[in-house]
Amino acid sequence: MAESGPFNKDFPVSWEELHRDAKALAWRLVEAEPWQGVVAIARGGLVPAAIVARELEIRVIETVSVSSYDHQDQGEVRVLRAPTRDSDGEGWLIVDDLVDTGRTAAVVRAMMPKAHFATVYAKPAGRPLVDTFVTEVSQDTWIHFPWDLSPQFVQPIAGQRGTR
């Protein structure tokens, strides 16, 4: 759990919620333009990108692998793998799970400046870097994605007041 640092709130997202929100993202993108393909930002953007690609009937999927987080802390942004297509991004759709500070988004945007950037969730600091998103959460919220969770007891909100 995000108990230290700038995160004061926890926002767990289930598989069902992520699927619903990624499908809502596809609804927002369906009329945008005929996409040449999707670029998924690995790893967090892989699942939403697969859902969006399915809903928009896009068969060409690229990835860009960027590392900036360990379990909870953001460090230096490193590109581990760039998209294989040499493109300014025109006609391409970049998909990620979340834009947080915008540091990762800025690096990927620089690679493909004309691409349409879409995320499922957006925080205020990174929101200006994306073209389309579904849900905004506060900057001090840590989103717990379903691939990082396991079922366990959670203290009720009222019982957490003294721990933060």
URUR-V380139 format. One record per pair of residues at least 12 apart in sequence whose ideal C-beta (glycine too) atoms are under 7 Angstrom apart, sorted by the first residue. I is the first residue (numbers start at 0). J is the second residue. D is the distance in Angstrom with one decimal. If there is no record, write none. Layout:
I:J:D, I:J:D
This chain:
1:71:5.9, 1:141:3.4, 5:139:5.7, 6:139:5.8, 6:140:6.7, 6:141:4.1, 7:139:4.5, 7:163:5.9, 8:137:6.7, 8:139:6.0, 8:140:4.3, 9:141:5.6, 9:143:6.2, 10:136:5.8, 10:140:5.0, 10:141:6.9, 10:142:4.9, 10:143:6.7, 11:143:4.4, 11:148:6.3, 12:142:6.1, 12:143:6.6, 12:144:5.7, 12:145:6.1, 13:145:5.8, 14:145:4.5, 17:46:6.7, 17:144:7.0, 17:145:5.9, 18:50:6.2, 20:119:4.9, 20:133:5.0, 20:134:6.2, 21:47:4.2, 21:50:3.9, 21:51:5.9, 21:119:5.6, 22:50:6.2, 22:54:5.9, 23:133:4.9, 24:47:6.8, 24:51:5.8, 24:117:5.8, 24:119:5.6, 24:131:6.8, 24:133:5.1, 25:50:6.9, 25:51:4.7, 25:54:3.6, 25:55:5.6, 27:131:5.2, 28:51:6.8, 28:55:6.4, 28:92:6.7, 28:117:6.1, 28:131:6.2, 29:55:6.2, 31:115:6.4, 32:90:6.8, 34:55:6.5, 34:57:5.4, 34:90:6.4, 34:91:6.8, 34:92:4.9, 35:59:6.6, 35:90:4.1, 35:91:5.5, 36:57:6.1, 36:59:3.3, 36:60:6.3, 36:61:6.1, 36:91:5.8, 37:51:6.5, 37:52:4.8, 37:57:5.3, 37:60:5.0, 37:92:5.0, 37:94:5.7, 38:61:4.6, 38:62:6.9, 38:63:5.8, 38:82:5.5, 38:91:5.8, 38:93:4.7, 38:111:6.8, 38:114:6.8, 39:60:6.2, 39:62:5.1, 39:94:5.5, 40:63:5.6, 40:65:6.1, 40:93:6.7, 40:95:4.1, 40:103:6.9, 40:107:6.1, 41:62:4.9, 41:63:6.9, 41:64:4.5, 43:95:6.1, 43:96:3.8, 43:97:6.3, 43:144:6.7, 44:94:5.0, 44:95:3.8, 44:96:5.4, 47:94:5.5, 47:96:5.4, 47:119:5.1, 48:60:6.6, 48:94:3.9, 51:94:5.4, 61:82:4.4, 61:83:6.4, 61:84:6.2, 62:80:6.8, 63:80:6.6, 63:81:5.9, 63:82:5.3, 63:107:5.7, 63:110:6.9, 64:79:4.0, 64:80:3.9, 65:77:7.0, 65:78:5.7, 65:79:6.7, 65:103:5.1, 65:106:6.3, 65:107:6.6, 66:79:5.6, 67:102:6.2, 67:103:5.2, 71:141:6.8, 73:100:6.3, 73:102:6.8, 76:102:5.1, 76:103:5.7, 76:106:5.1, 78:106:6.4, 81:110:6.2, 86:111:6.4, 87:111:6.4, 87:112:6.0, 87:113:4.7, 88:111:2.8, 88:112:6.1, 88:113:4.4, 88:114:2.9, 89:113:4.1, 91:111:6.1, 91:114:4.3, 92:114:6.7, 92:115:5.2, 92:117:6.3, 93:107:6.1, 93:111:6.4, 93:114:4.9, 93:115:7.0, 93:116:4.7, 93:117:6.8, 94:117:5.4, 95:118:4.8, 96:118:6.7, 96:119:5.4, 96:120:6.6, 96:144:6.4, 97:118:5.9, 97:119:6.8, 97:120:4.5, 97:142:6.0, 98:118:4.7, 98:121:5.0, 98:122:6.6, 98:125:3.4, 98:126:6.5, 98:128:6.1, 98:129:5.1, 99:122:5.1, 99:124:7.0, 99:125:5.5, 100:124:5.0, 100:125:5.7, 101:124:5.6, 101:125:3.4, 101:128:4.6, 104:116:6.5, 104:125:5.6, 104:128:4.1, 104:129:6.4, 105:128:6.1, 108:128:6.0, 115:130:5.0, 115:131:7.0, 116:128:6.6, 116:129:4.7, 116:130:5.2, 117:129:6.5, 117:130:6.4, 117:131:4.3, 117:132:6.8, 118:132:4.8, 119:132:6.9, 119:133:5.3, 119:134:6.9, 120:132:6.8, 120:134:5.2, 120:136:5.8, 120:142:5.9, 121:135:5.2, 122:136:5.9, 122:138:4.9, 123:138:5.4, 124:138:5.7
